[in-house]
Amino acid sequence: MTVQLRVGPLIGTLRAVEYHWIWYARNWRATVISSFLQPVLFLVALGFGFGSQVRPSAATGGLAYVVFLVPALLVVTAVQIASWESTYSILNSFKWEQNYWAVIATPVTPGQILCGQLVWGALRLLGSTTIFLAVAAVLGAVPGPGGVLAVPVAVLAGMAFSAPVMAWSATKDSAEGFAGLFRFVILPMTLFTGAFFPVSQLPDWVQPLAWLTPVWQGIELARGVAFGSLDPLPALGHTGYLVALLSVGVLLGRRSFRRRLAV
């Protein structure tokens, strides 16, 4: 009779996080462009370049365009990083390098593997958005200390998007569908959810589609906490939506990981 040992949830999750950290410590240079340089280039090109032609108005809340842009770019950056971590990275661990199969041979459970992946993803988003905010502050694009509160909001928005996609990726045997996700979901969410101009300028029939996205919810919440303009009820609504989406993703992910890694 074979007895399969298990470790506690916290220990198992930390072991999974440790694996990701060891890999990242050796390969972080490969993520510099997408995680750090690309958001800063967007900030400089759009915030200071294009933004120099945009006067403060009601559309920007009376703020300079670059200041209006920073909280939104935090959220967009978090979602874009999370999109990679929840698609190709997941499939790679299941199908190509098969890292998850090696881990499941240890006392770590499928649920702990998922939790470790989620925690690591949140830590990556936290690091990337913090560095971006620091650069923006040096460039004078952060209006005050409230901008710091936009960082956890961006992390929450990124994870609210990541968790359901991660559950979906765990069911796939190939990368088919990922290109469509990037082209027809992530790109429109980046361009048409209020990051660069108010959603109210979109056609009436498009606006409800934007409201359903975690990016719009995150941008509204991030701008509200950064500029001190968010009322309690909208704050509760945006936060509740993102937490609910994250929770559903976690539940679906636990089922997908358990089914895929059943041994």
C-alpha positions in Angstrom: 0.0 0.0 0.0 1.4 3.4 -1.0 0.9 6.3 1.3 1.0 9.7 -0.5 2.3 12.4 1.8 0.9 15.9 1.7 2.0 19.2 3.2 -0.1 22.0 4.7 -1.7 24.5 2.3 0.6 27.4 3.3 3.8 25.3 3.0 2.7 23.8 -0.3 1.8 27.3 -1.7 5.1 28.7 -0.6 7.0 25.9 -2.2 5.3 26.6 -5.5 6.1 30.3 -5.1 9.7 29.5 -4.4 10.0 27.6 -7.6 8.7 30.5 -9.6 11.0 32.9 -7.8 14.1 30.8 -8.5 13.2 30.6 -12.1 12.6 34.4 -12.3 15.8 35.3 -10.5 17.7 33.6 -13.3 15.6 34.8 -16.2 14.2 38.2 -15.2 16.1 39.9 -18.1 13.7 38.3 -20.5 10.8 40.2 -19.0 12.3 43.7 -18.8 10.8 45.0 -22.0 7.2 43.8 -21.4 7.2 44.4 -17.6 9.1 47.7 -17.3 10.3 49.4 -20.5 7.0 49.1 -22.5 4.8 50.8 -19.9 7.4 53.6 -19.5 7.6 54.1 -23.2 3.8 54.3 -23.4 3.9 56.9 -20.6 6.5 59.1 -22.3 5.1 58.8 -25.8 1.4 59.2 -24.9 1.6 61.1 -21.7 4.3 63.7 -22.5 4.2 63.5 -26.3 0.6 63.2 -27.3 -0.5 64.6 -24.0 1.3 67.9 -24.6 -1.4 68.6 -27.2 -4.2 67.8 -24.8 -5.4 70.6 -22.5 -6.8 69.9 -19.1 -10.6 69.6 -19.4 -13.6 67.9 -17.9 -12.6 64.7 -19.9 -9.4 64.5 -17.9 -10.9 65.6 -14.6 -9.2 69.0 -15.0 -5.8 67.2 -14.7 -2.8 67.2 -17.1 -3.2 64.3 -19.5 -0.1 62.5 -18.3 -1.5 62.6 -14.7 -4.8 61.3 -16.0 -3.0 58.5 -17.8 -0.8 57.1 -15.0 -3.4 55.2 -12.9 -4.9 53.7 -16.1 -1.5 52.6 -17.4 -0.9 50.8 -14.0 -4.1 48.8 -14.6 -3.4 48.1 -18.2 0.2 47.0 -17.5 -1.0 44.7 -14.8 -3.6 43.0 -17.1 -1.1 42.7 -19.9 1.5 41.0 -17.7 -1.2 38.8 -16.2 -2.4 37.8 -19.6 1.0 36.1 -20.4 1.3 34.6 -17.0 -2.2 33.0 -17.3 -1.9 31.7 -20.9 1.5 30.6 -22.3 3.1 30.2 -18.9 0.3 27.8 -17.8 0.3 25.8 -21.0 4.1 25.6 -20.8 4.0 24.1 -17.4 1.4 21.5 -18.4 2.4 20.7 -21.9 5.9 21.7 -23.0 8.2 21.8 -20.0 5.7 19.8 -17.9 6.8 21.4 -14.6 3.5 20.8 -13.0 3.8 17.1 -13.5 7.2 17.1 -11.7 5.7 19.1 -8.8 2.6 16.9 -8.4 5.0 14.0 -7.8 6.0 15.7 -4.5 3.6 16.3 -1.5 2.4 19.5 -3.1 -1.3 19.2 -4.3 -2.9 20.6 -7.5 -4.7 23.2 -5.4 -1.4 24.4 -3.9 0.2 24.6 -7.3 -2.7 26.9 -8.5 -2.4 29.0 -5.3 1.3 29.3 -5.8 0.8 30.4 -9.4 -1.7 33.0 -8.3 0.4 34.3 -5.5 3.5 34.5 -7.7 1.4 36.3 -10.4 0.3 38.9 -7.8 3.9 39.4 -6.7 5.0 40.0 -10.3 2.3 42.5 -10.8 3.1 44.2 -7.5 6.8 44.5 -8.4 6.1 45.8 -12.0 3.5 48.3 -11.1 5.5 49.6 -8.1 8.5 50.3 -10.3 6.3 51.9 -13.0 4.7 54.2 -10.4 8.2 55.1 -9.1 9.3 56.1 -12.6 6.1 58.1 -13.1 6.7 59.9 -9.8 10.3 60.8 -10.8 8.8 62.2 -14.1 6.4 64.3 -12.1 3.3 62.4 -13.3 1.9 61.4 -9.9 -0.2 64.1 -8.3 0.2 63.0 -4.7 0.4 60.1 -2.2 -2.9 58.7 -3.3 -1.2 57.3 -6.4 0.3 54.6 -4.2 -3.2 53.2 -3.6 -3.6 52.6 -7.3 -0.9 49.9 -7.2 -3.0 47.3 -5.2 -6.0 48.2 -7.3 -4.0 47.4 -10.4 -2.8 44.1 -8.9 -6.4 43.2 -8.0 -7.6 44.0 -11.6 -4.8 42.0 -13.1 -5.6 39.0 -10.9 -9.3 39.3 -11.6 -8.5 38.9 -15.2 -5.8 36.3 -14.7 -7.6 33.7 -12.6 -10.5 32.9 -15.0 -8.1 32.8 -18.0 -5.7 30.6 -16.0 -8.6 28.1 -15.4 -9.3 28.1 -19.1 -5.7 27.6 -20.0 -5.5 24.6 -17.7 -7.9 22.8 -20.0 -6.0 23.3 -23.2 -3.5 21.0 -25.0 -2.3 23.6 -27.4 -1.9 27.4 -27.8 -4.8 27.6 -30.2 -7.1 30.4 -29.0 -4.4 32.4 -27.2 -3.8 34.6 -30.3 -7.5 35.3 -30.5 -7.6 36.2 -26.8 -4.8 38.7 -27.2 -6.3 40.2 -30.4 -10.0 40.3 -29.7 -10.1 40.6 -25.9 -7.0 42.1 -24.4 -6.3 44.6 -27.2 -9.8 46.1 -27.2 -9.8 46.1 -23.4 -6.6 48.2 -23.5 -7.8 50.7 -26.1 -11.6 51.1 -25.4 -12.1 50.9 -21.6 -11.2 54.4 -20.6 -7.5 54.3 -20.3 -6.7 56.9 -23.0 -10.1 58.7 -23.3 -13.4 58.5 -21.3 -15.7 55.6 -22.1 -18.5 58.2 -22.5 -17.0 59.1 -25.9 -17.7 55.6 -27.2 -21.0 54.8 -29.0 -23.8 54.1 -26.6 -24.0 50.4 -27.5 -20.3 49.8 -26.8 -20.2 51.4 -23.4 -21.9 48.5 -21.5 -19.3 46.1 -23.0 -16.6 48.2 -21.5 -18.3 48.3 -18.1 -18.2 44.5 -17.9 -14.4 44.3 -18.2 -12.0 44.1 -15.3 -9.9 46.8 -17.0 -12.6 49.4 -16.9 -13.5 48.5 -13.3 -9.9 48.7 -12.3 -9.2 52.0 -14.1 -12.2 53.7 -12.5 -11.2 52.4 -9.1 -7.5 53.3 -9.6 -8.3 56.9 -10.7 -10.7 57.3 -7.9 -8.3 56.3 -5.2 -5.3 58.1 -6.9 -7.2 61.4 -7.2 -9.4 61.2 -4.1 -12.5 61.5 -6.2 -14.2 58.1 -5.6 -17.4 57.9 -3.6 -17.8 54.9 -1.2 -20.7 53.2 -3.2 -18.8 53.1 -6.6 -15.7 52.0 -4.7 -17.6 49.1 -3.2 -19.1 48.2 -6.6 -15.8 48.2 -8.5 -14.1 46.3 -5.7 -16.9 43.8 -5.3 -16.9 43.1 -9.1 -13.2 42.4 -9.2 -13.2 40.3 -6.1 -16.1 38.2 -7.4 -14.4 37.7 -10.8 -11.2 36.6 -9.0 -13.1 34.3 -6.7 -14.9 32.6 -9.6 -11.6 32.2 -11.4 -10.0 30.6 -8.4 -12.9 28.1 -8.0 -12.8 27.2 -11.7 -9.0 27.0 -11.6 -9.0 24.6 -8.7 -11.3 22.3 -10.6 -9.3 22.5 -13.8 -6.0 21.9 -12.1 -7.3 18.9 -10.1 -8.8 17.3 -13.2 -5.7 17.9 -15.3 -3.3 16.7 -12.6 -5.2 13.8 -11.4 -2.8 10.9 -10.9 
